[in-house]
């Protein structure tokens, strides 16, 4: 399973979002720190789920990182989050 698929699966399971997009933006960072040949190092996540309505921005980000788990987060160089209810 690719990192993109892992991110998508974990976020789907944790939040049952109405909208979820996991975009691998690694190619935009070729030559920069953290770039890995083959991609899957830089991601943008767009997620919409009702549970986020009750959370502050920081709480939303913490919840996403917790859902992904420390092992997967450690494999990702950059994770841009667009989170709302």
C-alpha distances in whole Angstrom, upper triangle without the diagonal:
4,7,8,6,6,10,11,10,12,15,15,16,18,20,20,21,23,21,18,17,14,15,14,18,17,20,22,22,23,25,25,24,21,20,17,17,14,14,12,15,17,16,18,18,20,20,23,24,28,27,27,31,32,30,31,29,29,28,25,24,24,22,19,19,19,17,14,16,17,14,12,15,16,14,15,18,19,18,21,21,24,24,27,28
4,5,5,6,9,10,10,12,14,15,16,18,20,20,20,22,20,16,15,12,12,11,14,14,16,19,19,19,22,22,21,17,16,14,14,11,10,8,11,13,13,15,15,18,19,22,23,27,26,26,30,31,29,30,27,27,27,24,22,22,21,18,18,19,17,13,15,16,14,11,13,15,11,12,15,16,15,18,19,21,22,25,27
4,5,5,6,8,10,10,12,14,15,16,18,19,19,21,19,15,13,10,11,9,12,12,15,17,17,18,20,19,19,15,14,12,14,11,10,6,9,10,10,12,12,16,17,20,21,25,24,23,27,28,26,27,24,23,23,21,18,19,18,15,14,16,14,10,12,13,11,8,10,11,8,8,12,13,12,15,16,18,19,22,24
4,5,5,6,9,10,11,12,14,16,16,17,16,18,15,12,10,6,8,7,11,11,14,16,16,18,21,20,20,16,15,14,15,12,10,7,10,10,8,10,10,13,14,17,19,23,22,22,25,27,25,25,23,23,23,20,18,19,18,14,14,16,14,11,14,16,14,10,12,14,11,10,13,13,11,13,14,16,17,20,22
4,5,5,6,9,10,10,12,14,15,15,15,17,15,12,11,8,10,11,14,15,17,20,20,21,24,24,23,20,19,17,18,15,13,10,13,14,12,13,12,14,15,18,19,22,22,22,25,27,25,27,24,24,24,20,19,20,18,15,16,17,14,11,14,16,15,11,14,16,14,13,16,16,15,16,16,18,18,21,22
4,5,5,6,8,10,11,12,14,15,15,18,16,13,12,10,12,12,16,16,19,21,21,22,25,24,23,19,19,17,19,16,14,11,13,14,12,14,12,15,15,18,18,22,21,21,24,26,24,25,23,22,21,19,17,18,16,13,13,14,11,8,11,13,11,8,11,13,11,12,15,15,14,16,16,18,18,21,22
4,6,5,6,8,10,11,12,13,13,16,14,10,10,7,10,11,14,15,18,19,19,21,24,22,21,18,18,17,19,17,14,11,12,12,10,11,9,11,11,15,15,19,18,18,21,22,21,21,19,19,18,15,14,15,13,10,10,12,9,6,10,12,12,8,9,12,11,10,14,13,11,13,12,14,14,17,19
4,6,5,6,9,10,11,11,10,13,11,7,8,6,10,11,15,16,19,20,21,23,26,25,24,21,21,20,21,19,16,13,15,14,11,11,9,10,10,13,14,17,17,17,20,22,21,22,20,20,19,16,15,16,14,11,13,14,11,9,13,16,15,12,13,16,15,14,17,16,13,14,13,14,14,16,17
4,6,5,6,9,10,10,11,14,13,10,11,10,14,15,18,20,22,24,24,26,29,28,27,23,23,22,23,21,19,15,17,17,15,15,12,14,12,15,15,18,17,18,21,23,22,23,22,22,20,17,17,17,15,12,13,14,10,9,12,15,15,12,14,17,16,16,19,18,16,17,16,17,16,18,19
4,5,5,6,9,10,11,14,14,11,13,11,15,16,19,20,23,25,25,27,29,27,26,23,23,22,24,22,19,16,17,17,15,15,12,14,12,14,14,17,15,16,20,20,19,21,19,19,17,15,14,14,11,9,10,10,6,6,9,12,12,10,12,15,15,14,18,17,15,16,15,16,15,17,18
4,5,5,6,7,8,11,11,8,10,10,13,15,18,20,23,24,24,26,29,27,26,23,23,23,25,23,20,16,17,17,14,13,10,11,9,11,10,13,12,13,16,17,16,18,17,17,15,12,12,13,10,7,10,10,6,7,11,14,15,12,13,16,16,15,18,17,13,14,12,13,12,14,14
4,6,6,5,6,9,9,8,10,11,15,17,20,22,25,26,26,29,32,30,29,26,26,26,27,24,22,19,20,19,16,15,12,12,9,11,10,13,12,14,17,18,18,20,19,20,18,15,15,16,13,11,13,13,10,10,14,17,18,15,16,20,19,18,21,20,17,17,15,15,13,15,14
4,6,6,9,12,13,11,14,14,18,20,23,24,28,29,29,31,34,32,31,28,28,27,29,26,24,21,22,22,19,18,15,15,13,13,12,14,13,15,18,19,18,21,20,20,18,15,16,16,13,11,13,12,9,10,13,16,17,15,16,20,20,19,23,22,19,20,17,18,16,17,16
4,6,9,12,13,12,15,15,18,20,23,25,28,29,29,31,34,32,30,27,28,27,30,27,25,21,22,21,18,18,14,15,12,12,10,12,10,12,15,15,15,17,17,17,14,12,13,13,9,8,11,10,6,9,11,15,16,15,15,19,19,19,22,21,17,18,16,16,14,15,14
4,5,9,10,10,13,14,18,20,23,25,28,28,29,32,34,32,31,28,29,29,31,29,26,22,23,22,18,17,13,13,9,9,6,8,7,9,12,13,13,16,15,16,14,11,13,13,9,9,12,12,9,11,14,18,19,17,17,21,21,20,23,21,17,17,14,14,11,12,11
4,7,9,9,13,14,18,21,24,26,29,29,30,33,35,34,33,30,30,30,32,29,26,23,24,23,20,18,14,13,10,9,7,9,9,11,14,15,16,19,18,20,17,14,16,17,13,12,16,15,12,14,17,21,22,19,20,24,24,22,25,23,20,19,16,16,13,13,12
4,5,6,10,12,16,19,21,24,27,27,28,31,34,32,31,29,29,29,30,28,25,22,23,21,18,16,12,10,7,5,4,8,9,10,12,15,15,17,17,18,16,13,15,16,13,12,15,16,13,15,18,21,22,20,20,24,23,22,24,22,18,17,14,13,10,10,9
4,7,10,13,17,20,22,25,27,27,29,32,35,33,33,31,31,31,32,30,27,24,25,23,19,17,13,11,8,6,6,8,11,12,13,16,17,19,18,21,19,16,17,19,17,15,19,20,17,18,22,25,26,23,23,27,26,24,26,24,20,19,16,14,12,11,9
4,7,10,13,17,19,22,24,24,26,28,31,30,30,28,27,28,29,26,23,21,22,20,16,13,10,7,6,5,7,11,13,12,14,17,17,19,18,20,19,15,16,19,17,14,18,19,16,17,21,24,24,21,21,25,24,22,24,21,17,16,13,11,10,10,10
4,7,10,13,16,18,21,21,23,25,28,27,27,24,24,24,25,23,20,17,18,17,13,11,7,6,5,7,9,13,14,13,16,19,18,19,17,19,18,14,15,17,15,12,15,17,14,14,18,21,21,18,18,21,20,18,20,18,14,13,11,10,10,11,12
4,6,10,12,15,17,17,19,22,25,24,24,22,21,21,22,20,17,14,16,14,10,8,6,5,7,9,12,16,17,16,19,21,20,21,18,20,20,16,16,18,17,14,16,18,16,15,18,21,21,17,17,20,19,16,18,16,13,12,10,10,11,13,14
4,7,9,12,14,15,16,19,22,21,21,18,17,17,19,16,13,11,12,10,7,6,5,7,9,12,15,18,19,17,20,23,21,22,19,20,20,16,15,17,16,13,14,17,14,13,16,18,18,14,14,17,15,13,15,13,10,10,10,10,12,15,17
4,6,9,11,11,13,16,19,18,19,17,15,16,16,14,11,9,11,9,6,5,6,8,11,15,18,21,22,20,23,25,24,24,20,21,22,19,17,20,19,15,16,19,18,15,19,20,19,16,15,18,16,13,14,12,10,10,11,11,14,17,19
4,6,8,9,10,12,16,15,16,13,12,12,13,11,7,6,8,6,5,7,9,12,15,18,21,25,25,23,26,28,26,26,22,23,24,21,18,21,21,17,17,20,19,16,18,19,18,14,14,16,13,11,11,10,10,10,12,14,17,20,23
4,6,6,7,10,13,12,14,12,10,11,13,11,8,8,8,5,5,7,10,13,16,20,23,26,26,24,27,29,27,26,22,23,24,21,19,21,22,18,18,22,21,18,21,21,20,17,16,17,15,11,11,9,10,10,12,14,17,21,24
4,5,5,7,10,10,11,9,7,8,9,8,5,6,6,5,7,10,13,16,19,23,25,29,29,27,30,32,29,28,24,24,26,23,20,23,23,20,19,22,22,18,20,20,19,16,15,16,13,10,9,9,10,12,15,17,20,24,27
4,5,5,9,10,12,11,8,9,9,9,6,9,9,8,10,12,16,18,22,25,28,32,32,30,33,35,32,31,28,28,29,27,24,26,27,23,23,26,25,22,24,24,22,19,19,19,16,14,13,12,14,15,18,20,23,26,29
4,6,9,9,12,12,9,12,12,12,10,11,11,9,10,12,15,18,21,25,28,31,31,29,31,34,31,30,26,26,28,26,23,26,27,23,23,26,26,23,25,25,24,21,20,20,18,15,13,12,13,13,17,18,22,25,28
4,6,5,8,8,6,9,11,12,9,11,9,8,11,13,16,19,22,26,29,32,32,29,32,34,31,29,26,25,28,26,22,25,26,23,22,25,25,22,24,23,22,19,18,18,16,13,10,10,13,13,17,19,22,26,29
4,6,8,9,6,8,8,10,9,11,10,10,13,16,19,22,25,29,32,35,35,33,36,37,34,33,29,29,31,29,26,28,29,26,24,28,28,24,26,25,23,21,20,19,17,15,12,13,16,17,20,23,26,29,33
4,7,9,7,9,10,13,12,14,12,12,16,18,22,25,28,32,35,38,38,35,38,39,36,34,31,30,32,31,27,29,31,28,26,29,30,26,27,26,24,22,21,20,18,16,13,14,17,19,23,25,28,32,35
4,6,6,9,11,14,12,14,11,11,14,17,20,23,26,30,32,36,35,32,35,36,33,31,28,27,29,28,24,26,28,25,23,27,27,24,25,23,22,21,19,18,16,14,11,11,15,16,20,23,26,29,33
4,6,9,12,14,13,13,10,11,14,17,20,23,26,30,32,35,34,31,34,35,32,30,27,25,27,26,23,24,26,23,21,24,25,22,23,20,20,18,16,15,14,12,8,10,14,16,19,22,25,29,32
4,6,10,12,10,10,7,8,12,15,18,21,24,28,30,33,32,29,33,33,30,29,25,24,26,24,21,22,24,21,19,22,22,19,19,17,16,15,13,11,10,8,6,8,12,14,18,21,24,27,31
4,7,9,7,9,6,8,11,15,18,21,24,28,30,33,33,30,34,35,32,31,27,26,28,26,23,24,25,22,20,23,24,20,21,19,18,16,15,14,11,10,8,9,13,15,19,21,24,28,31
4,6,5,7,6,9,12,16,19,22,25,28,31,34,33,32,35,36,33,32,29,28,29,27,24,25,26,23,21,24,23,20,20,19,17,15,15,13,10,10,9,12,14,17,20,23,26,29,32
4,6,9,9,12,14,18,21,24,27,30,33,36,36,34,37,39,36,35,32,31,32,30,27,28,29,26,24,27,26,22,23,22,20,18,18,17,13,13,13,15,17,20,23,25,28,32,34
4,7,9,11,13,17,19,22,25,28,31,34,34,32,36,37,35,35,31,31,32,29,26,28,28,24,23,26,25,21,22,22,19,17,18,17,13,13,14,15,17,19,22,24,27,30,33
4,6,7,10,13,15,19,21,25,27,31,31,29,32,34,31,31,28,27,28,26,23,24,25,21,20,23,22,18,20,20,18,15,15,15,11,10,11,12,13,15,18,20,23,27,29
4,6,7,11,13,16,18,22,24,28,27,26,29,31,28,28,25,24,25,22,20,21,21,18,17,19,18,15,16,16,14,11,12,12,9,7,9,10,11,13,15,18,20,24,26
4,7,10,13,16,19,23,25,28,27,25,29,30,27,26,23,22,23,21,18,19,20,17,15,18,18,14,16,15,14,11,10,10,7,5,5,7,9,11,14,17,20,23,26
4,7,10,14,16,20,23,26,25,23,26,28,25,24,21,20,22,19,16,18,19,16,15,18,18,15,17,16,15,12,11,12,10,6,6,5,6,8,11,14,17,21,24
4,6,10,13,16,19,22,22,20,23,25,22,22,18,18,19,17,14,16,17,13,13,16,16,13,16,16,16,12,11,13,11,8,8,6,5,6,9,11,14,17,20
4,7,10,13,16,20,20,17,20,22,20,19,16,17,18,15,13,16,16,13,13,17,16,14,17,18,18,15,13,16,14,11,11,8,6,5,6,8,11,14,17
4,6,10,13,16,16,14,17,19,17,17,14,15,16,12,11,14,13,10,12,15,13,12,15,17,18,14,13,16,15,12,14,11,7,6,5,6,8,11,14
4,7,10,14,15,13,15,18,16,16,14,16,16,12,12,15,14,11,14,17,15,14,18,20,21,18,16,20,19,16,17,14,11,9,6,5,6,9,11
4,7,10,11,9,12,15,14,15,13,15,14,10,11,14,12,10,13,15,13,13,17,20,21,18,17,21,20,18,19,16,13,11,8,6,5,7,8
4,7,9,8,10,13,13,14,13,15,14,11,13,15,13,12,15,17,15,16,20,22,24,21,20,24,24,21,23,20,16,14,11,8,6,5,5
4,5,6,8,11,11,14,13,16,14,10,13,15,12,12,15,16,14,16,19,22,24,21,21,25,25,23,25,22,18,17,13,11,8,7,5
4,5,6,8,10,13,14,16,14,11,15,16,13,14,18,18,16,19,21,24,26,24,24,27,28,26,28,25,21,20,16,14,10,8,5
4,5,6,8,11,12,14,11,9,13,13,10,12,15,15,13,16,19,22,24,22,21,25,26,24,26,24,20,19,16,14,11,9,7
4,5,5,8,9,11,9,6,10,11,9,10,14,14,13,16,18,21,23,22,20,24,25,23,24,21,18,16,13,11,8,6,5
4,6,8,10,12,11,9,13,14,13,14,17,18,17,20,22,25,27,25,24,27,29,26,27,25,21,19,15,13,10,7,5
4,7,10,12,9,9,13,13,12,14,17,17,17,20,22,24,27,26,24,27,29,27,28,26,22,21,17,16,12,10,9
4,6,8,6,6,9,10,9,12,14,14,15,18,19,21,24,23,21,24,26,24,25,22,19,18,14,14,10,9,9
4,5,5,6,9,10,10,12,14,15,16,19,20,21,25,23,21,24,26,23,24,21,18,16,13,13,10,10,11
4,5,5,6,9,10,11,13,14,16,17,19,20,23,21,18,21,23,20,21,18,15,13,10,10,8,9,11
4,5,5,6,9,10,11,12,14,15,17,17,20,19,16,19,21,19,19,17,14,13,11,12,10,12,14
4,5,5,6,9,10,10,12,14,15,16,20,19,16,19,22,20,21,18,16,15,12,13,11,12,13
4,5,5,6,9,10,11,12,14,16,19,17,15,19,20,18,19,17,13,12,9,10,7,8,10
4,5,5,6,9,10,11,12,13,16,15,12,15,17,15,16,13,10,10,7,9,8,11,13
4,5,5,6,9,10,10,11,15,14,12,14,17,15,16,15,12,13,11,13,11,14,15
4,6,5,6,9,10,12,15,14,12,16,18,16,18,17,14,14,12,13,11,12,14
4,5,5,6,9,11,13,11,10,14,15,13,15,14,10,11,9,11,9,12,13
4,5,5,6,8,10,9,7,10,12,11,13,12,10,11,10,13,12,15,17
4,5,5,7,10,10,9,12,14,14,16,16,13,15,14,16,15,17,18
4,5,9,11,10,10,13,14,14,17,16,14,15,13,16,14,16,17
4,7,8,6,6,10,11,11,14,13,11,14,13,15,15,17,19
4,6,6,6,9,10,11,14,15,13,16,16,19,18,20,22
4,6,5,6,9,10,13,14,13,16,17,20,20,23,24
4,6,5,7,9,12,14,14,18,18,22,22,25,27
4,5,5,7,10,12,11,15,15,19,19,22,24
4,5,5,8,9,9,12,13,17,17,21,23
4,6,8,10,11,15,16,20,21,24,26
4,7,9,11,14,16,20,21,25,27
4,6,7,11,13,16,18,22,24
4,7,10,13,17,19,23,26
4,7,10,13,16,19,23
4,6,10,12,16,19
4,7,10,13,17
4,6,10,13
4,7,10
4,7
4
